Amino acid sequence: MIFYKNILKAMFFLGFMVNHVIAMEIKNFSQAVDVAGKQRMFTQRMLKDYTMVGMKNHFGNAEKDLKNIVAAFEDHMQSLYDFTTDTETKKSIEVSQKLWIPVKVMLKAVPTRENARILQVKLEGLLEAADKTTKMFAKLTGKKSGEIINISGRQRMLSQRIASLYMMKSWGISDPEFKTKMNAAVKLFSNSHKKLKKYEKNTSETIALLQKVERNFMFFEMMRDSAIFIPTLLFKKSMTILKDMNSATGLYAKIGAAE
C-alpha cells in the first residue's frame, strides 16, 4: 500500500512539474507581442499536423506535436488574458476563446479530408482573431520595435501556413484558392523579410538568423510551382525556418524590452 501511495505521489509531483513548465508568465508588452504572434503560428501548425496525421505520415511525430500545440495554445491564450489590463485587448482575446472551442473538438477527433476543409476555415477565423490581438499588443508597446516583433513573429506563422497549404494539397484536398493563398503567403514572407533585414537595431545574431532563413526559404519558392509533392522534406524545411524565426523574434522582443 505504501508503495502505491509513493507512486501516486510521484505521479502527482510530475504532473505538477509539467504544468509548471508549460505555464507562462508574461513580463512586458514586447514579450506579449511575441507570445500573441506565436498564437497565429499555432493555428497553421495545428492544421499542418492534422493533415500529416490524416495522411498517416509519422515524420516529425505530428500526432504528439498536435497534442502539445493544443495545450500550448490554450496556455498562451490564458497567459495573454491574465497579463493585459486593456479592456479592448481582453475582448479581442475573448473572441479567440470562443472560436477555439469548436476547433479544439475537431482537432481531437480522427482526421478526415472533409473535416480538414471545415477545420481550415475555422482556423482561418482563429488566425484573424489572433492577428488582431497581436497588433493590439504591438501598439501597446508604444515602440517601433513592437511592429518589428509583430512582423518577425508573423514569419513563423507564414512558414507553417505555406506548409499546411502544401500538406492539404498533398492529401488530395482540392482548394480553388490554393495558388492564390500560396502566392500571397510567399510574397508576404519575402517582403517582410526585406523589412526585417533593414531594421537599424539588428545584431550580428539576428542578421545571421535572417541569412539562414533566406537560404532555406528559397526551397519554399522552388517547391511552390512543383508538381511533385515531398511532404517530409517540406515539413523539415518549415520547422527549420520556424525555429530560426522563433529565435529571431525572441531576440527582437529582448531588444524591445530594453528600450
C-alpha positions as protocol buffer text, in pm:
chain_id: "A"
residue {
  index: 1
  type: MET
  ca { x: 0 y: 0 z: 0 }
}
residue {
  index: 2
  type: ILE
  ca { x: 285 y: 237 z: 91 }
}
residue {
  index: 3
  type: PHE
  ca { x: 449 y: 157 z: -243 }
}
residue {
  index: 4
  type: TYR
  ca { x: 138 y: 256 z: -440 }
}
residue {
  index: 5
  type: LYS
  ca { x: 96 y: 573 z: -232 }
}
residue {
  index: 6
  type: ASN
  ca { x: 452 y: 671 z: -319 }
}
residue {
  index: 7
  type: ILE
  ca { x: 385 y: 603 z: -688 }
}
residue {
  index: 8
  type: LEU
  ca { x: 74 y: 824 z: -675 }
}
residue {
  index: 9
  type: LYS
  ca { x: 270 y: 1099 z: -502 }
}
residue {
  index: 10
  type: ALA
  ca { x: 541 y: 1078 z: -766 }
}
residue {
  index: 11
  type: MET
  ca { x: 284 y: 1096 z: -1047 }
}
residue {
  index: 12
  type: PHE
  ca { x: 119 y: 1398 z: -884 }
}
residue {
  index: 13
  type: PHE
  ca { x: 457 y: 1569 z: -850 }
}
residue {
  index: 14
  type: LEU
  ca { x: 547 y: 1501 z: -1213 }
}
residue {
  index: 15
  type: GLY
  ca { x: 208 y: 1631 z: -1324 }
}
residue {
  index: 16
  type: PHE
  ca { x: 263 y: 1947 z: -1126 }
}
residue {
  index: 17
  type: MET
  ca { x: 609 y: 1992 z: -1275 }
}
residue {
  index: 18
  type: VAL
  ca { x: 475 y: 1956 z: -1632 }
}
residue {
  index: 19
  type: ASN
  ca { x: 206 y: 2215 z: -1567 }
}
residue {
  index: 20
  type: HIS
  ca { x: 459 y: 2441 z: -1405 }
}
residue {
  index: 21
  type: VAL
  ca { x: 687 y: 2420 z: -1707 }
}
residue {
  index: 22
  type: ILE
  ca { x: 402 y: 2487 z: -1950 }
}
residue {
  index: 23
  type: ALA
  ca { x: 262 y: 2780 z: -1751 }
}
residue {
  index: 24
  type: MET
  ca { x: 386 y: 3111 z: -1885 }
}
residue {
  index: 25
  type: GLU
  ca { x: 436 y: 3441 z: -1709 }
}
residue {
  index: 26
  type: ILE
  ca { x: 441 y: 3740 z: -1945 }
}
residue {
  index: 27
  type: LYS
  ca { x: 654 y: 4020 z: -1803 }
}
residue {
  index: 28
  type: ASN
  ca { x: 625 y: 4303 z: -2057 }
}
residue {
  index: 29
  type: PHE
  ca { x: 443 y: 4413 z: -2373 }
}
residue {
  index: 30
  type: SER
  ca { x: 732 y: 4319 z: -2602 }
}
residue {
  index: 31
  type: GLN
  ca { x: 710 y: 3961 z: -2477 }
}
residue {
  index: 32
  type: ALA
  ca { x: 331 y: 3978 z: -2511 }
}
residue {
  index: 33
  type: VAL
  ca { x: 367 y: 4061 z: -2883 }
}
residue {
  index: 34
  type: ASP
  ca { x: 596 y: 3760 z: -2922 }
}
residue {
  index: 35
  type: VAL
  ca { x: 354 y: 3526 z: -2743 }
}
residue {
  index: 36
  type: ALA
  ca { x: 44 y: 3663 z: -2917 }
}
residue {
  index: 37
  type: GLY
  ca { x: 218 y: 3629 z: -3252 }
}
residue {
  index: 38
  type: LYS
  ca { x: 301 y: 3270 z: -3171 }
}
residue {
  index: 39
  type: GLN
  ca { x: -75 y: 3202 z: -3145 }
}
residue {
  index: 40
  type: ARG
  ca { x: -107 y: 3289 z: -3515 }
}
residue {
  index: 41
  type: MET
  ca { x: 161 y: 3035 z: -3596 }
}
residue {
  index: 42
  type: PHE
  ca { x: -7 y: 2768 z: -3384 }
}
residue {
  index: 43
  type: THR
  ca { x: -327 y: 2790 z: -3593 }
}
residue {
  index: 44
  type: GLN
  ca { x: -136 y: 2693 z: -3907 }
}
residue {
  index: 45
  type: ARG
  ca { x: 89 y: 2442 z: -3735 }
}
residue {
  index: 46
  type: MET
  ca { x: -214 y: 2260 z: -3597 }
}
residue {
  index: 47
  type: LEU
  ca { x: -362 y: 2233 z: -3946 }
}
residue {
  index: 48
  type: LYS
  ca { x: -29 y: 2104 z: -4080 }
}
residue {
  index: 49
  type: ASP
  ca { x: -8 y: 1843 z: -3804 }
}
residue {
  index: 50
  type: TYR
  ca { x: -372 y: 1745 z: -3854 }
}
residue {
  index: 51
  type: THR
  ca { x: -315 y: 1673 z: -4223 }
}
residue {
  index: 52
  type: MET
  ca { x: 8 y: 1485 z: -4152 }
}
residue {
  index: 53
  type: VAL
  ca { x: -179 y: 1262 z: -3906 }
}
residue {
  index: 54
  type: GLY
  ca { x: -458 y: 1220 z: -4162 }
}
residue {
  index: 55
  type: MET
  ca { x: -208 y: 1109 z: -4426 }
}
residue {
  index: 56
  type: LYS
  ca { x: -60 y: 869 z: -4169 }
}
residue {
  index: 57
  type: ASN
  ca { x: 276 y: 1037 z: -4223 }
}
residue {
  index: 58
  type: HIS
  ca { x: 465 y: 987 z: -3897 }
}
residue {
  index: 59
  type: PHE
  ca { x: 763 y: 1206 z: -3984 }
}
residue {
  index: 60
  type: GLY
  ca { x: 827 y: 1453 z: -3703 }
}
residue {
  index: 61
  type: ASN
  ca { x: 571 y: 1278 z: -3481 }
}
residue {
  index: 62
  type: ALA
  ca { x: 289 y: 1510 z: -3589 }
}
residue {
  index: 63
  type: GLU
  ca { x: 36 y: 1341 z: -3359 }
}
residue {
  index: 64
  type: LYS
  ca { x: 240 y: 1419 z: -3048 }
}
residue {
  index: 65
  type: ASP
  ca { x: 319 y: 1768 z: -3174 }
}
residue {
  index: 66
  type: LEU
  ca { x: -51 y: 1838 z: -3230 }
}
residue {
  index: 67
  type: LYS
  ca { x: -135 y: 1745 z: -2870 }
}
residue {
  index: 68
  type: ASN
  ca { x: 145 y: 1966 z: -2740 }
}
residue {
  index: 69
  type: ILE
  ca { x: 41 y: 2263 z: -2954 }
}
residue {
  index: 70
  type: VAL
  ca { x: -323 y: 2234 z: -2849 }
}
residue {
  index: 71
  type: ALA
  ca { x: -211 y: 2257 z: -2484 }
}
residue {
  index: 72
  type: ALA
  ca { x: 31 y: 2542 z: -2558 }
}
residue {
  index: 73
  type: PHE
  ca { x: -234 y: 2740 z: -2747 }
}
residue {
  index: 74
  type: GLU
  ca { x: -471 y: 2728 z: -2450 }
}
residue {
  index: 75
  type: ASP
  ca { x: -197 y: 2814 z: -2202 }
}
residue {
  index: 76
  type: HIS
  ca { x: -72 y: 3111 z: -2406 }
}
residue {
  index: 77
  type: MET
  ca { x: -424 y: 3239 z: -2460 }
}
residue {
  index: 78
  type: GLN
  ca { x: -490 y: 3241 z: -2085 }
}
residue {
  index: 79
  type: SER
  ca { x: -149 y: 3394 z: -2011 }
}
residue {
  index: 80
  type: LEU
  ca { x: -218 y: 3682 z: -2251 }
}
residue {
  index: 81
  type: TYR
  ca { x: -560 y: 3737 z: -2098 }
}
residue {
  index: 82
  type: ASP
  ca { x: -417 y: 3744 z: -1745 }
}
residue {
  index: 83
  type: PHE
  ca { x: -136 y: 3980 z: -1845 }
}
residue {
  index: 84
  type: THR
  ca { x: -328 y: 4259 z: -2013 }
}
residue {
  index: 85
  type: THR
  ca { x: -540 y: 4514 z: -1830 }
}
residue {
  index: 86
  type: ASP
  ca { x: -654 y: 4679 z: -2154 }
}
residue {
  index: 87
  type: THR
  ca { x: -1029 y: 4624 z: -2197 }
}
residue {
  index: 88
  type: GLU
  ca { x: -1027 y: 4611 z: -2577 }
}
residue {
  index: 89
  type: THR
  ca { x: -740 y: 4365 z: -2585 }
}
residue {
  index: 90
  type: LYS
  ca { x: -919 y: 4140 z: -2339 }
}
residue {
  index: 91
  type: LYS
  ca { x: -1229 y: 4149 z: -2560 }
}
residue {
  index: 92
  type: SER
  ca { x: -1015 y: 4053 z: -2858 }
}
residue {
  index: 93
  type: ILE
  ca { x: -875 y: 3753 z: -2670 }
}
residue {
  index: 94
  type: GLU
  ca { x: -1229 y: 3655 z: -2568 }
}
residue {
  index: 95
  type: VAL
  ca { x: -1317 y: 3629 z: -2938 }
}
residue {
  index: 96
  type: SER
  ca { x: -1034 y: 3378 z: -2979 }
}
residue {
  index: 97
  type: GLN
  ca { x: -1152 y: 3186 z: -2675 }
}
residue {
  index: 98
  type: LYS
  ca { x: -1498 y: 3141 z: -2829 }
}
residue {
  index: 99
  type: LEU
  ca { x: -1362 y: 3045 z: -3170 }
}
residue {
  index: 100
  type: TRP
  ca { x: -1125 y: 2796 z: -3008 }
}
residue {
  index: 101
  type: ILE
  ca { x: -1397 y: 2576 z: -2852 }
}
residue {
  index: 102
  type: PRO
  ca { x: -1522 y: 2404 z: -3173 }
}
residue {
  index: 103
  type: VAL
  ca { x: -1170 y: 2395 z: -3319 }
}
residue {
  index: 104
  type: LYS
  ca { x: -1039 y: 2201 z: -3020 }
}
residue {
  index: 105
  type: VAL
  ca { x: -1318 y: 1944 z: -3057 }
}
residue {
  index: 106
  type: MET
  ca { x: -1229 y: 1885 z: -3423 }
}
residue {
  index: 107
  type: LEU
  ca { x: -857 y: 1859 z: -3352 }
}
residue {
  index: 108
  type: LYS
  ca { x: -917 y: 1581 z: -3102 }
}
residue {
  index: 109
  type: ALA
  ca { x: -1124 y: 1373 z: -3347 }
}
residue {
  index: 110
  type: VAL
  ca { x: -984 y: 1130 z: -3607 }
}
residue {
  index: 111
  type: PRO
  ca { x: -874 y: 1341 z: -3909 }
}
residue {
  index: 112
  type: THR
  ca { x: -1075 y: 1315 z: -4232 }
}
residue {
  index: 113
  type: ARG
  ca { x: -1047 y: 1507 z: -4558 }
}
residue {
  index: 114
  type: GLU
  ca { x: -1394 y: 1651 z: -4518 }
}
residue {
  index: 115
  type: ASN
  ca { x: -1323 y: 1776 z: -4167 }
}
residue {
  index: 116
  type: ALA
  ca { x: -988 y: 1913 z: -4283 }
}
residue {
  index: 117
  type: ARG
  ca { x: -1173 y: 2152 z: -4516 }
}
residue {
  index: 118
  type: ILE
  ca { x: -1402 y: 2265 z: -4234 }
}
residue {
  index: 119
  type: LEU
  ca { x: -1112 y: 2293 z: -3991 }
}
residue {
  index: 120
  type: GLN
  ca { x: -916 y: 2508 z: -4235 }
}
residue {
  index: 121
  type: VAL
  ca { x: -1200 y: 2761 z: -4247 }
}
residue {
  index: 122
  type: LYS
  ca { x: -1236 y: 2767 z: -3869 }
}
residue {
  index: 123
  type: LEU
  ca { x: -863 y: 2809 z: -3821 }
}
residue {
  index: 124
  type: GLU
  ca { x: -867 y: 3099 z: -4068 }
}
residue {
  index: 125
  type: GLY
  ca { x: -1110 y: 3275 z: -3836 }
}
residue {
  index: 126
  type: LEU
  ca { x: -893 y: 3198 z: -3535 }
}
residue {
  index: 127
  type: LEU
  ca { x: -587 y: 3322 z: -3723 }
}
residue {
  index: 128
  type: GLU
  ca { x: -756 y: 3654 z: -3798 }
}
residue {
  index: 129
  type: ALA
  ca { x: -857 y: 3694 z: -3433 }
}
residue {
  index: 130
  type: ALA
  ca { x: -505 y: 3614 z: -3311 }
}
residue {
  index: 131
  type: ASP
  ca { x: -357 y: 3856 z: -3564 }
}
residue {
  index: 132
  type: LYS
  ca { x: -583 y: 4134 z: -3437 }
}
residue {
  index: 133
  type: THR
  ca { x: -476 y: 4067 z: -3078 }
}
residue {
  index: 134
  type: THR
  ca { x: -108 y: 4066 z: -3175 }
}
residue {
  index: 135
  type: LYS
  ca { x: -137 y: 4402 z: -3348 }
}
residue {
  index: 136
  type: MET
  ca { x: -310 y: 4546 z: -3042 }
}
residue {
  index: 137
  type: PHE
  ca { x: -24 y: 4435 z: -2819 }
}
residue {
  index: 138
  type: ALA
  ca { x: 227 y: 4574 z: -3071 }
}
residue {
  index: 139
  type: LYS
  ca { x: 55 y: 4912 z: -3050 }
}
residue {
  index: 140
  type: LEU
  ca { x: 51 y: 4898 z: -2671 }
}
residue {
  index: 141
  type: THR
  ca { x: 432 y: 4876 z: -2663 }
}
residue {
  index: 142
  type: GLY
  ca { x: 443 y: 5232 z: -2790 }
}
residue {
  index: 143
  type: LYS
  ca { x: 768 y: 5149 z: -2968 }
}
residue {
  index: 144
  type: LYS
  ca { x: 883 y: 5084 z: -3324 }
}
residue {
  index: 145
  type: SER
  ca { x: 1022 y: 4753 z: -3203 }
}
residue {
  index: 146
  type: GLY
  ca { x: 665 y: 4643 z: -3133 }
}
residue {
  index: 147
  type: GLU
  ca { x: 593 y: 4632 z: -3506 }
}
residue {
  index: 148
  type: ILE
  ca { x: 925 y: 4458 z: -3577 }
}
residue {
  index: 149
  type: ILE
  ca { x: 837 y: 4184 z: -3325 }
}
residue {
  index: 150
  type: ASN
  ca { x: 496 y: 4157 z: -3489 }
}
residue {
  index: 151
  type: ILE
  ca { x: 645 y: 4118 z: -3839 }
}
residue {
  index: 152
  type: SER
  ca { x: 912 y: 3873 z: -3726 }
}
residue {
  index: 153
  type: GLY
  ca { x: 655 y: 3667 z: -3536 }
}
residue {
  index: 154
  type: ARG
  ca { x: 430 y: 3661 z: -3840 }
}
residue {
  index: 155
  type: GLN
  ca { x: 710 y: 3496 z: -4038 }
}
residue {
  index: 156
  type: ARG
  ca { x: 673 y: 3195 z: -3807 }
}
residue {
  index: 157
  type: MET
  ca { x: 307 y: 3175 z: -3899 }
}
residue {
  index: 158
  type: LEU
  ca { x: 377 y: 3208 z: -4270 }
}
residue {
  index: 159
  type: SER
  ca { x: 628 y: 2922 z: -4262 }
}
residue {
  index: 160
  type: GLN
  ca { x: 356 y: 2698 z: -4118 }
}
residue {
  index: 161
  type: ARG
  ca { x: 84 y: 2841 z: -4344 }
}
residue {
  index: 162
  type: ILE
  ca { x: 283 y: 2754 z: -4654 }
}
residue {
  index: 163
  type: ALA
  ca { x: 347 y: 2406 z: -4512 }
}
residue {
  index: 164
  type: SER
  ca { x: -19 y: 2348 z: -4417 }
}
residue {
  index: 165
  type: LEU
  ca { x: -140 y: 2453 z: -4764 }
}
residue {
  index: 166
  type: TYR
  ca { x: 115 y: 2218 z: -4916 }
}
residue {
  index: 167
  type: MET
  ca { x: 7 y: 1931 z: -4687 }
}
residue {
  index: 168
  type: MET
  ca { x: -360 y: 1985 z: -4772 }
}
residue {
  index: 169
  type: LYS
  ca { x: -271 y: 1964 z: -5141 }
}
residue {
  index: 170
  type: SER
  ca { x: -60 y: 1654 z: -5079 }
}
residue {
  index: 171
  type: TRP
  ca { x: -355 y: 1485 z: -4906 }
}
residue {
  index: 172
  type: GLY
  ca { x: -564 y: 1536 z: -5218 }
}
residue {
  index: 173
  type: ILE
  ca { x: -781 y: 1814 z: -5078 }
}
residue {
  index: 174
  type: SER
  ca { x: -876 y: 2048 z: -5360 }
}
residue {
  index: 175
  type: ASP
  ca { x: -886 y: 2419 z: -5287 }
}
residue {
  index: 176
  type: PRO
  ca { x: -973 y: 2653 z: -5576 }
}
residue {
  index: 177
  type: GLU
  ca { x: -782 y: 2930 z: -5396 }
}
residue {
  index: 178
  type: PHE
  ca { x: -472 y: 2721 z: -5331 }
}
residue {
  index: 179
  type: LYS
  ca { x: -244 y: 2912 z: -5571 }
}
residue {
  index: 180
  type: THR
  ca { x: -377 y: 3249 z: -5458 }
}
residue {
  index: 181
  type: LYS
  ca { x: -320 y: 3166 z: -5090 }
}
residue {
  index: 182
  type: MET
  ca { x: 22 y: 3014 z: -5153 }
}
residue {
  index: 183
  type: ASN
  ca { x: 142 y: 3305 z: -5367 }
}
residue {
  index: 184
  type: ALA
  ca { x: 15 y: 3558 z: -5113 }
}
residue {
  index: 185
  type: ALA
  ca { x: 192 y: 3380 z: -4825 }
}
residue {
  index: 186
  type: VAL
  ca { x: 521 y: 3353 z: -5017 }
}
residue {
  index: 187
  type: LYS
  ca { x: 504 y: 3719 z: -5125 }
}
residue {
  index: 188
  type: LEU
  ca { x: 426 y: 3845 z: -4774 }
}
residue {
  index: 189
  type: PHE
  ca { x: 709 y: 3638 z: -4629 }
}
residue {
  index: 190
  type: SER
  ca { x: 956 y: 3773 z: -4886 }
}
residue {
  index: 191
  type: ASN
  ca { x: 851 y: 4137 z: -4838 }
}
residue {
  index: 192
  type: SER
  ca { x: 853 y: 4105 z: -4458 }
}
residue {
  index: 193
  type: HIS
  ca { x: 1200 y: 3951 z: -4467 }
}
residue {
  index: 194
  type: LYS
  ca { x: 1329 y: 4255 z: -4655 }
}
residue {
  index: 195
  type: LYS
  ca { x: 1185 y: 4486 z: -4387 }
}
residue {
  index: 196
  type: LEU
  ca { x: 1350 y: 4286 z: -4110 }
}
residue {
  index: 197
  type: LYS
  ca { x: 1688 y: 4299 z: -4283 }
}
residue {
  index: 198
  type: LYS
  ca { x: 1665 y: 4680 z: -4291 }
}
residue {
  index: 199
  type: TYR
  ca { x: 1591 y: 4715 z: -3918 }
}
residue {
  index: 200
  type: GLU
  ca { x: 1855 y: 4950 z: -3777 }
}
residue {
  index: 201
  type: LYS
  ca { x: 1883 y: 4764 z: -3446 }
}
residue {
  index: 202
  type: ASN
  ca { x: 1968 y: 4427 z: -3597 }
}
residue {
  index: 203
  type: THR
  ca { x: 2250 y: 4250 z: -3418 }
}
residue {
  index: 204
  type: SER
  ca { x: 2505 y: 4000 z: -3551 }
}
residue {
  index: 205
  type: GLU
  ca { x: 2278 y: 3727 z: -3412 }
}
residue {
  index: 206
  type: THR
  ca { x: 1959 y: 3845 z: -3582 }
}
residue {
  index: 207
  type: ILE
  ca { x: 2145 y: 3905 z: -3909 }
}
residue {
  index: 208
  type: ALA
  ca { x: 2288 y: 3552 z: -3904 }
}
residue {
  index: 209
  type: LEU
  ca { x: 1942 y: 3404 z: -3840 }
}
residue {
  index: 210
  type: LEU
  ca { x: 1784 y: 3609 z: -4119 }
}
residue {
  index: 211
  type: GLN
  ca { x: 2053 y: 3496 z: -4362 }
}
residue {
  index: 212
  type: LYS
  ca { x: 1992 y: 3133 z: -4270 }
}
residue {
  index: 213
  type: VAL
  ca { x: 1616 y: 3174 z: -4312 }
}
residue {
  index: 214
  type: GLU
  ca { x: 1665 y: 3337 z: -4651 }
}
residue {
  index: 215
  type: ARG
  ca { x: 1862 y: 3037 z: -4776 }
}
residue {
  index: 216
  type: ASN
  ca { x: 1600 y: 2789 z: -4656 }
}
residue {
  index: 217
  type: PHE
  ca { x: 1313 y: 2997 z: -4790 }
}
residue {
  index: 218
  type: MET
  ca { x: 1447 y: 2953 z: -5142 }
}
residue {
  index: 219
  type: PHE
  ca { x: 1329 y: 2591 z: -5117 }
}
residue {
  index: 220
  type: PHE
  ca { x: 971 y: 2709 z: -5049 }
}
residue {
  index: 221
  type: GLU
  ca { x: 980 y: 2929 z: -5357 }
}
residue {
  index: 222
  type: MET
  ca { x: 1112 y: 2641 z: -5564 }
}
residue {
  index: 223
  type: MET
  ca { x: 854 y: 2389 z: -5439 }
}
residue {
  index: 224
  type: ARG
  ca { x: 560 y: 2629 z: -5482 }
}
residue {
  index: 225
  type: ASP
  ca { x: 521 y: 2554 z: -5850 }
}
residue {
  index: 226
  type: SER
  ca { x: 640 y: 2194 z: -5842 }
}
residue {
  index: 227
  type: ALA
  ca { x: 403 y: 1914 z: -5943 }
}
residue {
  index: 228
  type: ILE
  ca { x: 594 y: 1669 z: -5724 }
}
residue {
  index: 229
  type: PHE
  ca { x: 492 y: 1656 z: -5358 }
}
residue {
  index: 230
  type: ILE
  ca { x: 752 y: 1566 z: -5093 }
}
residue {
  index: 231
  type: PRO
  ca { x: 570 y: 1626 z: -4760 }
}
residue {
  index: 232
  type: THR
  ca { x: 852 y: 1512 z: -4530 }
}
residue {
  index: 233
  type: LEU
  ca { x: 1108 y: 1744 z: -4690 }
}
residue {
  index: 234
  type: LEU
  ca { x: 878 y: 2046 z: -4679 }
}
residue {
  index: 235
  type: PHE
  ca { x: 784 y: 1960 z: -4320 }
}
residue {
  index: 236
  type: LYS
  ca { x: 1153 y: 1962 z: -4225 }
}
residue {
  index: 237
  type: LYS
  ca { x: 1223 y: 2293 z: -4400 }
}
residue {
  index: 238
  type: SER
  ca { x: 917 y: 2457 z: -4246 }
}
residue {
  index: 239
  type: MET
  ca { x: 1032 y: 2358 z: -3897 }
}
residue {
  index: 240
  type: THR
  ca { x: 1386 y: 2484 z: -3961 }
}
residue {
  index: 241
  type: ILE
  ca { x: 1254 y: 2824 z: -4068 }
}
residue {
  index: 242
  type: LEU
  ca { x: 1012 y: 2826 z: -3775 }
}
residue {
  index: 243
  type: LYS
  ca { x: 1291 y: 2752 z: -3528 }
}
residue {
  index: 244
  type: ASP
  ca { x: 1516 y: 3026 z: -3663 }
}
residue {
  index: 245
  type: MET
  ca { x: 1240 y: 3288 z: -3686 }
}
residue {
  index: 246
  type: ASN
  ca { x: 1128 y: 3199 z: -3335 }
}
residue {
  index: 247
  type: SER
  ca { x: 1482 y: 3268 z: -3213 }
}
residue {
  index: 248
  type: ALA
  ca { x: 1494 y: 3595 z: -3408 }
}
residue {
  index: 249
  type: THR
  ca { x: 1156 y: 3705 z: -3269 }
}
residue {
  index: 250
  type: GLY
  ca { x: 1273 y: 3631 z: -2915 }
}
residue {
  index: 251
  type: LEU
  ca { x: 1582 y: 3847 z: -2975 }
}
residue {
  index: 252
  type: TYR
  ca { x: 1370 y: 4131 z: -3113 }
}
residue {
  index: 253
  type: ALA
  ca { x: 1147 y: 4105 z: -2805 }
}
residue {
  index: 254
  type: LYS
  ca { x: 1453 y: 4145 z: -2581 }
}
residue {
  index: 255
  type: ILE
  ca { x: 1568 y: 4446 z: -2783 }
}
residue {
  index: 256
  type: GLY
  ca { x: 1222 y: 4598 z: -2741 }
}
residue {
  index: 257
  type: ALA
  ca { x: 1208 y: 4530 z: -2368 }
}
residue {
  index: 258
  type: ALA
  ca { x: 1546 y: 4700 z: -2319 }
}
residue {
  index: 259
  type: GLU
  ca { x: 1439 y: 5023 z: -2495 }
}
